[in-house]
Amino acid sequence: MDPVSKLLRIFTDEAAYFGDRKVFEVVAIRAREAGLAGATVLQALVGFGHTPHLHARRLLEDDQSVVIEIVDEEQKLRAFAASLADLPDIGLITLEAVEVLRHVTRAAPSPS
Protein backbone atom coordinates (compact mmCIF):
# COMPACT_ATOMS: atom_id res chain seq x y z
CA MET A 1 0.00 0.00 0.00
CA ASP A 2 1.23 3.47 -0.84
CA PRO A 3 2.39 5.36 2.29
CA VAL A 4 -0.03 8.20 1.44
CA SER A 5 -3.53 6.81 1.26
CA LYS A 6 -7.04 7.92 2.16
CA LEU A 7 -9.22 7.11 5.15
CA LEU A 8 -12.91 6.50 4.52
CA ARG A 9 -15.17 6.90 7.54
CA ILE A 10 -18.76 5.72 7.43
CA PHE A 11 -21.09 6.70 10.28
CA THR A 12 -24.15 4.63 11.19
CA ASP A 13 -25.69 3.22 14.34
CA GLU A 14 -25.74 -0.18 15.93
CA ALA A 15 -29.51 -0.55 15.60
CA ALA A 16 -29.53 -0.06 11.79
CA TYR A 17 -30.39 -3.19 9.78
CA PHE A 18 -30.32 -4.16 6.12
CA GLY A 19 -32.41 -7.30 5.85
CA ASP A 20 -31.37 -9.58 8.69
CA ARG A 21 -27.86 -8.10 9.11
CA LYS A 22 -26.68 -5.00 10.86
CA VAL A 23 -25.62 -2.26 8.44
CA PHE A 24 -22.07 -2.14 9.83
CA GLU A 25 -21.69 -5.89 9.19
CA VAL A 26 -22.93 -5.48 5.61
CA VAL A 27 -20.42 -2.67 5.01
CA ALA A 28 -17.54 -4.74 6.43
CA ILE A 29 -18.50 -7.79 4.33
CA ARG A 30 -18.79 -5.67 1.18
CA ALA A 31 -15.41 -4.05 1.89
CA ARG A 32 -13.80 -7.48 2.08
CA GLU A 33 -15.56 -8.62 -1.10
CA ALA A 34 -14.38 -5.42 -2.85
CA GLY A 35 -10.79 -6.33 -2.04
CA LEU A 36 -10.16 -3.30 0.14
CA ALA A 37 -7.12 -3.39 2.41
CA GLY A 38 -9.20 -3.77 5.59
CA ALA A 39 -12.03 -2.36 7.65
CA THR A 40 -12.46 -1.67 11.34
CA VAL A 41 -15.79 -1.10 13.08
CA LEU A 42 -15.69 1.15 16.14
CA GLN A 43 -18.43 1.75 18.70
CA ALA A 44 -18.84 5.20 20.18
CA LEU A 45 -19.84 5.74 23.79
CA VAL A 46 -22.17 8.58 22.82
CA GLY A 47 -22.99 10.27 19.53
CA PHE A 48 -25.50 12.38 17.64
CA GLY A 49 -25.89 13.51 14.06
CA HIS A 50 -28.35 15.49 11.97
CA THR A 51 -31.13 14.90 14.52
CA PRO A 52 -31.05 15.74 18.22
CA HIS A 53 -31.38 12.01 19.08
CA LEU A 54 -28.52 10.99 21.37
CA HIS A 55 -27.17 7.51 20.58
CA ALA A 56 -25.87 5.73 23.66
CA ARG A 57 -25.66 2.26 25.20
CA ARG A 58 -28.86 1.50 27.05
CA LEU A 59 -29.69 -1.49 29.20
CA LEU A 60 -32.26 -3.13 26.92
CA GLU A 61 -31.38 -1.80 23.48
CA ASP A 62 -28.39 -1.37 21.20
CA ASP A 63 -28.32 2.24 20.06
CA GLN A 64 -24.67 3.24 19.98
CA SER A 65 -23.14 5.21 17.16
CA VAL A 66 -20.83 3.12 14.97
CA VAL A 67 -17.97 4.24 12.72
CA ILE A 68 -16.44 2.04 10.02
CA GLU A 69 -12.90 3.02 9.03
CA ILE A 70 -11.25 1.82 5.83
CA VAL A 71 -7.81 2.83 4.52
CA ASP A 72 -6.94 2.29 0.84
CA GLU A 73 -6.38 4.16 -2.41
CA GLU A 74 -8.69 7.10 -3.09
CA GLN A 75 -10.32 5.78 -6.27
CA LYS A 76 -11.12 2.42 -4.62
CA LEU A 77 -12.66 4.16 -1.62
CA ARG A 78 -14.74 6.55 -3.74
CA ALA A 79 -16.09 3.64 -5.79
CA PHE A 80 -16.82 1.68 -2.64
CA ALA A 81 -18.66 4.60 -1.01
CA ALA A 82 -20.79 5.00 -4.14
CA SER A 83 -21.66 1.29 -4.03
CA LEU A 84 -23.30 1.74 -0.61
CA ALA A 85 -26.17 3.87 -1.97
CA ASP A 86 -28.66 1.03 -1.42
CA LEU A 87 -27.97 0.82 2.32
CA PRO A 88 -30.35 2.70 4.61
CA ASP A 89 -29.27 4.43 7.80
CA ILE A 90 -25.79 5.39 6.69
CA GLY A 91 -25.14 8.89 7.86
CA LEU A 92 -22.06 10.92 7.18
CA ILE A 93 -19.31 9.52 4.94
CA THR A 94 -15.94 11.28 4.99
CA LEU A 95 -12.71 10.86 3.07
CA GLU A 96 -9.43 12.30 4.29
CA ALA A 97 -5.72 12.01 3.62
CA VAL A 98 -3.69 9.79 5.93
CA GLU A 99 -0.08 8.73 5.93
CA VAL A 100 0.45 5.02 6.44
CA LEU A 101 3.54 4.51 8.57
CA ARG A 102 3.36 0.74 8.76
CA HIS A 103 1.36 -1.84 6.86
CA VAL A 104 2.00 -5.50 7.51
CA THR A 105 0.43 -8.01 5.18
CA ARG A 106 -0.09 -11.50 6.44
CA ALA A 107 -0.53 -14.56 4.32
CA ALA A 108 -3.95 -16.15 4.49
CA PRO A 109 -4.04 -19.28 6.67
CA SER A 110 -3.64 -22.44 4.69
CA PRO A 111 -6.70 -24.71 4.59
CA SER A 112 -6.41 -27.73 6.86
C-alpha positions as CSV (number, residue, x, y, z in Angstrom):
1,M,0.0,0.0,0.0
2,D,1.2,3.5,-0.8
3,P,2.4,5.4,2.3
4,V,0.0,8.2,1.4
5,S,-3.5,6.8,1.3
6,K,-7.0,7.9,2.2
7,L,-9.2,7.1,5.2
8,L,-12.9,6.5,4.5
9,R,-15.2,6.9,7.5
10,I,-18.8,5.7,7.4
11,F,-21.1,6.7,10.3
12,T,-24.1,4.6,11.2
13,D,-25.7,3.2,14.3
14,E,-25.7,-0.2,15.9
15,A,-29.5,-0.6,15.6
16,A,-29.5,-0.1,11.8
17,Y,-30.4,-3.2,9.8
18,F,-30.3,-4.2,6.1
19,G,-32.4,-7.3,5.8
20,D,-31.4,-9.6,8.7
21,R,-27.9,-8.1,9.1
22,K,-26.7,-5.0,10.9
23,V,-25.6,-2.3,8.4
24,F,-22.1,-2.1,9.8
25,E,-21.7,-5.9,9.2
26,V,-22.9,-5.5,5.6
27,V,-20.4,-2.7,5.0
28,A,-17.5,-4.7,6.4
29,I,-18.5,-7.8,4.3
30,R,-18.8,-5.7,1.2
31,A,-15.4,-4.0,1.9
32,R,-13.8,-7.5,2.1
33,E,-15.6,-8.6,-1.1
34,A,-14.4,-5.4,-2.9
35,G,-10.8,-6.3,-2.0
36,L,-10.2,-3.3,0.1
37,A,-7.1,-3.4,2.4
38,G,-9.2,-3.8,5.6
39,A,-12.0,-2.4,7.6
40,T,-12.5,-1.7,11.3
41,V,-15.8,-1.1,13.1
42,L,-15.7,1.1,16.1
43,Q,-18.4,1.7,18.7
44,A,-18.8,5.2,20.2
45,L,-19.8,5.7,23.8
46,V,-22.2,8.6,22.8
47,G,-23.0,10.3,19.5
48,F,-25.5,12.4,17.6
49,G,-25.9,13.5,14.1
50,H,-28.3,15.5,12.0
51,T,-31.1,14.9,14.5
52,P,-31.1,15.7,18.2
53,H,-31.4,12.0,19.1
54,L,-28.5,11.0,21.4
55,H,-27.2,7.5,20.6
56,A,-25.9,5.7,23.7
57,R,-25.7,2.3,25.2
58,R,-28.9,1.5,27.0
59,L,-29.7,-1.5,29.2
60,L,-32.3,-3.1,26.9
61,E,-31.4,-1.8,23.5
62,D,-28.4,-1.4,21.2
63,D,-28.3,2.2,20.1
64,Q,-24.7,3.2,20.0
65,S,-23.1,5.2,17.2
66,V,-20.8,3.1,15.0
67,V,-18.0,4.2,12.7
68,I,-16.4,2.0,10.0
69,E,-12.9,3.0,9.0
70,I,-11.2,1.8,5.8
71,V,-7.8,2.8,4.5
72,D,-6.9,2.3,0.8
73,E,-6.4,4.2,-2.4
74,E,-8.7,7.1,-3.1
75,Q,-10.3,5.8,-6.3
76,K,-11.1,2.4,-4.6
77,L,-12.7,4.2,-1.6
78,R,-14.7,6.5,-3.7
79,A,-16.1,3.6,-5.8
80,F,-16.8,1.7,-2.6
81,A,-18.7,4.6,-1.0
82,A,-20.8,5.0,-4.1
83,S,-21.7,1.3,-4.0
84,L,-23.3,1.7,-0.6
85,A,-26.2,3.9,-2.0
86,D,-28.7,1.0,-1.4
87,L,-28.0,0.8,2.3
88,P,-30.4,2.7,4.6
89,D,-29.3,4.4,7.8
90,I,-25.8,5.4,6.7
91,G,-25.1,8.9,7.9
92,L,-22.1,10.9,7.2
93,I,-19.3,9.5,4.9
94,T,-15.9,11.3,5.0
95,L,-12.7,10.9,3.1
96,E,-9.4,12.3,4.3
97,A,-5.7,12.0,3.6
98,V,-3.7,9.8,5.9
99,E,-0.1,8.7,5.9
100,V,0.4,5.0,6.4
101,L,3.5,4.5,8.6
102,R,3.4,0.7,8.8
103,H,1.4,-1.8,6.9
104,V,2.0,-5.5,7.5
105,T,0.4,-8.0,5.2
106,R,-0.1,-11.5,6.4
107,A,-0.5,-14.6,4.3
108,A,-4.0,-16.1,4.5
109,P,-4.0,-19.3,6.7
110,S,-3.6,-22.4,4.7
111,P,-6.7,-24.7,4.6
112,S,-6.4,-27.7,6.9
